[in-house]
Amino acid sequence: MSSEDAGSPVRAARPVDDVPLDELIASLAVDVPDFPVPGVLFRDLTPVFADGAAFRRMVDGLAAPIPDPRVAALAGGDGHPDGNPGFDVVVGVEARGFLLAAAVALDAGVGVVPVRKSGKLPRERIAADYALEYGTATLELHADSITPGQRVLIVDDVLATGGTLAATVALVEQLGGLVTAVSVVIELSALGGRQRIAPHTVHALWTT
């Protein structure tokens, strides 16, 4: 008896390697209107996370930005000596950024550091307020999580107005970290977030 006869359908493999990454992400992501508040169109990436081959390509893409040449110069190298990924640690932004940053860090063989919302971190921390399209909030980072001169790749799911990621950049730099790039899955270009993070390098897998 086949697995299909037994009531366990086998999912057909999709040739995801033959599809441009932005098209692949767009085909799997689901638009959710009026979430989390009326007027906001939320792009749900969880179907991309659930597709193993697509998730693999997404992680590879996030880990491969062109390093900021200013950071490479400050770090005393070209950013990729001896196969080094060009960053020493990955910072993930709450909450979906945690999933992505952890996968990128594991693949690159470096550590991962969480940037969390207010009240979630237990030890000495620094904080930055930020505005987003539907409210305001505060981000925090453990005060000992980044060492001066450490090269940092910041990873999140979406770049919208740029408030969250600009605050994250500020926290990393307050501790002396060198931001090599900001990697995101989706950039909502109409909201101007890239300009808010300038002059830092922004690497987006899908720009809408």
C-alpha positions in Angstrom: 0.0 0.0 0.0 1.4 3.4 -0.9 1.6 6.3 1.6 -1.1 8.0 -0.4 -3.4 5.0 0.0 -2.6 5.1 3.7 -3.9 8.6 4.0 -0.5 10.3 4.1 -0.1 12.2 0.9 3.4 12.8 -0.4 4.1 16.4 -1.2 5.5 16.8 -4.7 9.0 18.3 -4.8 9.0 21.8 -6.4 12.0 23.0 -8.4 12.7 25.9 -6.2 16.3 26.2 -7.3 15.0 27.2 -10.8 12.9 30.1 -9.5 14.3 33.5 -8.8 14.5 34.0 -5.1 12.2 37.1 -5.0 9.6 35.3 -7.1 9.8 32.2 -4.9 9.3 34.2 -1.7 6.4 36.2 -3.3 4.7 32.9 -4.4 4.7 31.5 -0.9 4.1 34.6 1.3 0.5 35.3 2.2 -0.9 38.9 2.3 -3.1 39.5 5.4 -5.0 42.8 5.3 -5.8 44.8 8.4 -3.3 43.1 10.6 -2.2 43.9 13.3 -4.4 47.0 13.0 -6.8 48.3 10.3 -5.0 49.7 7.3 -1.9 47.6 7.5 -1.1 44.9 5.0 0.9 42.2 6.8 3.0 39.8 4.7 3.1 36.5 6.4 6.3 34.6 5.7 5.6 31.5 7.8 4.7 29.5 4.6 8.3 30.3 3.4 9.7 29.1 6.7 7.7 25.9 6.4 9.0 25.0 3.0 12.4 23.4 3.6 14.0 24.2 0.2 12.7 27.7 0.1 13.8 28.4 3.7 17.3 27.1 2.7 17.5 29.5 -0.2 16.2 32.4 1.9 18.8 31.8 4.6 21.6 31.6 2.0 20.4 34.9 0.5 20.3 36.7 3.9 23.9 35.6 4.7 25.3 36.9 1.4 25.2 40.7 1.4 28.0 42.8 0.1 29.8 44.0 3.2 30.0 47.8 3.7 33.5 48.8 2.6 33.8 51.3 5.4 33.4 48.5 7.9 35.9 46.2 6.1 38.4 49.0 6.3 37.8 49.6 10.0 38.0 45.9 10.7 41.4 45.7 8.8 40.4 43.3 6.0 38.5 42.8 2.8 35.5 41.3 4.6 35.9 37.7 3.3 39.4 36.4 4.3 39.8 32.7 4.2 36.1 32.1 3.6 35.1 34.3 6.6 31.5 35.4 6.0 32.4 39.0 6.6 30.7 39.3 10.0 31.5 38.0 13.5 28.0 37.8 14.9 24.4 38.0 13.7 21.8 40.2 15.5 18.2 39.2 15.1 15.2 41.5 15.8 12.2 40.3 17.6 10.4 38.3 16.7 10.5 36.7 13.3 14.1 38.0 12.9 15.1 35.5 15.6 14.2 32.5 13.3 16.2 34.0 10.4 19.2 35.2 12.4 19.6 31.9 14.2 19.6 30.0 10.9 22.1 32.4 9.3 24.4 32.4 12.3 24.4 28.6 12.5 25.1 28.3 8.8 28.0 30.8 9.1 29.4 29.3 12.2 29.1 32.5 14.3 27.0 33.5 17.3 23.5 35.1 17.4 22.4 38.0 19.6 18.7 38.9 20.2 17.3 42.4 20.1 14.2 42.3 22.2 11.2 44.3 23.1 11.2 46.1 26.4 11.1 44.0 29.6 12.2 40.7 28.0 16.0 40.8 28.8 17.0 39.9 32.4 20.4 41.6 32.7 22.0 45.0 32.2 20.8 46.4 28.9 20.6 49.4 26.7 17.4 50.7 25.1 16.2 52.6 22.1 12.7 53.9 21.3 11.4 53.6 17.7 8.3 54.4 15.7 6.6 52.0 13.3 3.6 52.4 11.0 1.1 51.5 13.6 2.6 52.7 17.0 5.7 53.1 19.1 7.8 50.7 21.1 11.2 50.1 22.7 14.0 47.7 21.8 16.7 46.5 24.2 20.0 44.8 23.9 22.2 43.2 26.6 25.0 45.6 27.4 27.6 42.9 27.1 26.3 41.2 24.0 28.5 43.1 21.4 32.2 43.9 21.9 33.8 47.0 20.4 35.0 46.4 16.8 32.9 43.3 16.3 31.4 43.0 12.8 27.6 42.6 13.0 25.1 41.5 10.4 21.6 42.6 11.4 18.8 40.3 10.2 15.0 40.9 10.2 12.0 39.8 8.1 10.7 43.1 6.8 12.1 46.6 6.2 9.1 49.0 6.3 9.5 52.5 7.7 12.9 51.6 9.0 12.2 52.5 12.6 12.9 49.1 14.1 16.1 48.5 12.2 17.4 52.1 12.7 17.0 51.6 16.4 18.8 48.2 16.2 21.7 49.8 14.3 21.8 52.5 17.0 22.0 49.9 19.8 24.8 47.9 18.1 26.8 51.1 17.4 26.3 52.3 21.0 28.2 49.2 22.1 30.9 49.8 19.5 29.8 47.2 17.0 30.4 47.7 13.3 27.3 47.1 11.2 28.4 45.3 8.0 24.9 45.2 6.5 21.2 44.9 7.3 19.7 41.9 5.6 15.9 41.5 5.2 13.6 39.2 3.4 11.1 41.9 2.2 11.7 45.7 1.6 8.5 47.8 1.3 10.2 50.5 -0.8 7.3 53.0 -0.8 7.8 53.5 3.0 11.4 54.8 2.7 13.0 52.6 5.3 16.3 52.3 3.3 16.9 56.0 3.5 16.4 56.0 7.3 19.1 53.4 7.7 21.6 55.1 5.3 24.5 55.1 4.8 24.4 51.4 6.0 24.1 48.7 3.4 20.6 47.2 3.0 20.3 43.8 1.4 16.7 42.8 0.5 15.7 39.5 -1.1 12.4 40.8 -2.3 11.6 44.5 -2.9 8.0 45.5 -3.4 
